[in-house]
């Protein structure tokens, strides 16, 4: 329950930030072109907090339902009386270009926020394992292409990579789009080689290292003994009596040979008492441990609040990727463009029926991802915010009535015809847009519930 509340809190914080960014785009441009803004609301429904600004008496509102927001402008939609003295400040009285600029500003601000978020992650720095190939299975896709153990991946689909996280993102992009995977690798002797792996993935794409297994190779991991590094204050490990430097020898009478084995034992034992044998300063003694049960991505796993000591392995197996402000901004823009292009292509394939809609995520899944990323630290949460902001920007530009893209479509027709569409046609479009969005939300929520079950 605590984990669910944490995910809900993270979801509300994320949506609050991103909705504010989106609506501020509309608000800022509306003010710049001279339109009077009546209300700036984050959320819908009953106001929880309200303040009236000095300029134009604009109401600033935080409302009870945190699933969106809106900017209400004078004369928008022609649903209230506009005095002659304020007619020039009415939204509907603005030029076609000004109205289009106000509408497009919301998604545009989402894209700008995504670029800044991705750039911030690049400047803060990300630590990860070097993308070095482990074992390559015989007669596999990778073996046939010429991939060998010890090769280091330096680019995926033409995009440079320096850690496994970047390499996995590149492979995932090809998996989602159903395209071949172009790799550039350098061998331990320094020989560069280009190769293309055929795409073996269907509709059900595995996550992380499991993707690589289907390609026929694994990540080159160091053999790390199960020795405790830092302890989280108040965590299950500290409460059980662990100290930094302790070496785990056995769990319930079975030998623990590596840190990976130890992690699997813990994650598979939420809330279950474990009998351990520990070595500390060459003294062996028993210890009892009960891993805490936590929810992660709709699964209950064990966690003890202890990290591994990787000091002696960092230089050989790990690297930290960090860029200066200008390079980070360029890479942030590149990532935003790549992710937006991939999102649009996937949406197109869903509409054409060539890609399953099972990958659509609704509020439950997004809340789970928000909670997991916030719990993982500042950098993962910033990255999550950037990704969701980008998705909101793309979604809002779809040419569907009720969305910003639908309004832009109306303006395009108005520009071609030389006059606006009739109120009857626009009202019909609104109903169609509502039906489409309700259907889309229902499908995403259905997928969420299936994942939970």
Buried (B, 14 or more C-beta within 10 A) or exposed (E): EEBEEBBBBBBBBBBBBBBBBBBBBBBBBBBEBEBBBBBBBBBBEEBEEEEEEEEBEBBBBBBEEBBBBBBBBBBBEEEEEBEEEBEEBBBBBBEEEBBBBBBBBBBBBBBBBBBBBBBBBBBBEBBBBBBBBEEBEEEBBBBEBEBBEBBBBBBBBEBEBBBBBBBBBBBBBBBBBBEEBBBBBBEEEEEEBEBEBEBEBEEEBEEEBEBBEBBBBBBBBBEBBBBBBEBEEEBBBBBBEBEBEBBBBBBEEEEBEBBBBBBBBBBEBBEEEBEBBBBBEEEEEEBEBBBBBBBBEEEEBBBBBBEBBBEEBEEEBBBEBBBEEEEBBBBBBEBBEBBBEBBEBBBEBBEEEEBEBBBBBBBBBBBBBBBBBBBEEEBBBBBBBBBBBBBBBBBBBBBBBBBBBBBBBBBEEBEEEEEBBEEEEBEEBEEBBEEBBEEBBEBBBBBBEEBEE
